[in-house]
Amino acid sequence: MSVSRIGPTFGDELHRAGIGGTPISWSADGAIIGREALTRAQSKTLDAVLAAHDPEARPAVLDAAYIDEHVHTIEDVRALLKMMLQGLPPIRR
């Protein structure tokens, strides 16, 4: 399964589904890298997470831990700045 976009809550969704920390990565355009390293069960779980994923969803509150975990590239910085300029979500210090 593939999606056209992956938003900032995807990593948290993977953790909630029990497959956070698996050897996969993803890009904002929906590419999943490393799926071949997953077990069949993990791959099915990933498909379920992708099917339910809303790329427009935003975390309730940004904090330093969220930024440390999710902001790594210039595209991530741009997405974070866009969210801040739109006023959502609030940033907790």
N, C-alpha and C positions, 0 to 999 in steps of 0.2 A: 504494500500500500504506500502511496505517496500523497503528499499534500502540496498545495502551491505555495504555502507560507507557513512558517513556524514563528510563533510569538514568544514573548519573554517569560511566560509561565510554563513552557514546555518542560524544562528541567525539573521543576517542582512537581509537575504531573507525573513524570517518570518516577520520581522518588515515592510519591504516594501510591503508585502502582506496583512498587516493589522492585523496579529495575533501575533505579538510580545508581550511578557508579559503574554501570556496565560499560564495556569498551566501545562505545559508539559516540559519534559526534554528529552535529547537524548544522545546517546553514539556514539563514532566514528564508531562503527561497525554497525550502522543503527537502533538500537533499539530506539523506541519512547515510553516514559513512560508518562502516564497521558492522553492519547487520550480520555479515557472515560469521562473526565471532559469537553470536547469540545462540542459545539453545532454541529448540523449536518452541518451547513454552514461552521463553522470553520474547521471541519474535512475534508470537501471537499477542502477547501483552503489549508490545510496541505497536502493533497494528490497531489494537483497541484504543490505546492512548492517542494515536494519530487520528483515528476516526472521530474521537470525541473532542479533539483539540480545537480551541477557538483562538486563532492568532491575534484577535483583537483584545483578548482578555489581558488585564493588567493586575499586578500584585496589589493587594490592599494597601500596603505601606512599603515604601522603599527604606531600607536601612543599609548600614555599611556592609553587613553580611550579604545582602542581596546584590549590592554593587560589586563586591569582591567576587561573587560567584558568577555573575551574569555579564559583566561589562569587561570585555577583553579586546575588542576590535574597534576600529573607528566607526563601523556601522552600529555597534552596540552603543557607543557614546552618542551618536546621532539619534538613535531611537530613544535613549534616556533623556536627552535634551528635548526632544519633541514631546515626550510624555510630560516633562516638567513644564514646558511652555503651555501645554494644554491644561495644566493645573491638576493633573491626575497622575499618579496618586501622590499623597503628601509624603514628604521625606522626613523620616524620624532620625534624629541625631543621637 
